[in-house]
Amino acid sequence: MKIKAELMDSHGLNRTLQRLTHEILERNQGTGELVIVGIRNRGDVLAGRIQRSIQKLEGVRVPIGILDITLYRDDFQRLAESPVVQETDIDFDITDRKVILVDDVLYTGRTIRAALDALMDLGRPASIQLAVLVDRGHRELPVKADYVGKNVPTAQGEEVQVKLQEVDGEEKVIVIVP
């Protein structure tokens, strides 16, 4: 695999998250009834950064949760014999709340479909809004993000990788080709 392009460095990533934060606050007219839920393994890190940014701007600590979608995936049977199921950590009721669902890359839409199923098992939110760092196209399901950091048209064989300090020890978003 080789790097085709670097889409964002650490500075670009932070600037993009700041813009997404402002868009979320503007659309929702502040933080009332807002909660943030990040999809493991990088959506949760991005969700935490958005939460801290909201707190800095508004002085309000919005509830945050982490969603594991492993058991909701439509390819669960095709995963390894022992898939790694991690804990969903949402210690608040999402019923009648505005849920901001956060993920790193939007591709086919299947991850988001699984996340929506998992969220609906936890309650009935007033709304679910999707925030993604990168939308790379190639949808297989009718899913569209409400907040997009960067739209990046990609070829089928390419892969967008989000590298975050907390998970990967480095900060950047790159496109990889075989």
Residue pairs with C-beta under 8 A, 6 or more apart in sequence:
1 159
1 176
1 177
1 178
2 176
2 177
3 174
3 175
3 176
4 158
4 174
4 175
4 176
4 177
5 174
5 175
6 172
6 173
6 174
7 134
7 150
7 152
7 160
7 172
7 173
7 174
7 175
8 16
8 149
8 150
8 172
8 173
9 171
9 172
10 165
10 171
10 172
12 173
13 133
13 171
13 172
13 173
16 133
16 149
16 150
17 46
17 49
17 50
17 53
17 133
17 149
18 53
19 149
20 50
20 131
20 133
20 147
20 149
21 50
21 53
21 54
21 57
22 57
23 147
24 34
24 50
24 54
24 100
24 129
24 131
24 147
25 31
25 54
25 57
25 58
27 129
27 146
28 34
28 98
28 129
30 58
31 54
31 58
31 60
31 62
33 96
33 97
33 98
33 126
34 54
34 62
34 97
34 98
34 100
35 62
35 63
35 64
35 65
35 92
35 94
35 97
35 98
35 99
35 100
36 47
36 50
36 51
36 54
36 62
36 63
36 64
36 65
36 99
36 100
36 102
37 47
37 64
37 65
37 66
37 67
37 90
37 94
37 99
37 100
37 101
37 102
37 115
37 119
38 44
38 45
38 46
38 47
38 48
38 64
38 65
38 66
38 67
38 101
38 102
38 103
39 67
39 69
39 101
39 102
39 103
39 111
39 115
40 66
40 67
40 68
40 69
40 86
41 167
42 103
42 104
42 162
42 164
42 167
43 67
43 101
43 102
43 103
43 104
44 66
44 67
44 102
45 164
45 166
45 167
46 102
46 103
46 104
46 131
46 133
46 164
47 64
47 66
47 100
47 102
48 64
50 100
50 102
50 131
51 61
51 62
51 64
54 60
54 62
55 61
55 62
63 92
65 88
65 89
65 90
65 91
65 92
65 94
66 87
66 88
66 89
66 90
67 88
67 90
67 101
67 115
67 118
67 119
68 85
68 86
68 87
68 88
68 118
69 111
69 114
69 115
69 118
70 76
70 79
70 83
70 84
70 85
70 86
71 85
71 118
72 114
72 115
72 117
72 118
73 79
73 110
73 111
73 114
74 110
74 113
74 114
75 110
76 83
88 118
88 122
90 122
93 123
94 119
94 122
94 123
94 124
94 125
95 123
95 124
95 125
96 124
96 125
96 126
97 123
97 125
97 126
98 125
98 126
98 127
98 129
99 119
99 125
99 127
99 128
99 129
100 129
100 131
101 112
101 115
101 116
101 119
101 128
101 129
101 130
101 131
102 131
102 132
103 111
103 112
103 115
103 130
103 131
103 132
103 133
104 132
104 133
104 134
104 162
105 132
105 133
105 134
105 135
105 136
105 160
105 162
106 112
106 130
106 132
106 134
106 135
106 136
106 143
106 145
106 148
107 136
107 137
107 138
107 139
107 160
108 138
108 139
108 140
108 141
109 139
109 140
109 141
109 142
109 143
110 140
110 141
112 130
112 141
112 143
113 141
113 143
116 128
119 125
119 128
129 146
129 147
130 143
130 144
130 145
130 146
130 147
131 145
131 146
131 147
131 148
132 145
132 147
132 148
132 149
133 149
133 150
133 162
133 173
134 148
134 149
134 150
134 151
134 152
134 160
134 162
134 173
135 145
135 148
135 150
135 151
135 152
136 152
136 153
136 154
136 158
136 160
137 151
137 152
137 153
137 154
138 154
138 156
150 173
152 160
152 175
154 160
154 175
155 177
157 177
157 178
158 175
158 176
158 177
159 175
159 176
159 177
160 173
160 174
160 175
160 176
161 173
161 174
161 175
161 176
162 173
163 170
163 171
163 172
163 173
163 174
164 171
165 171
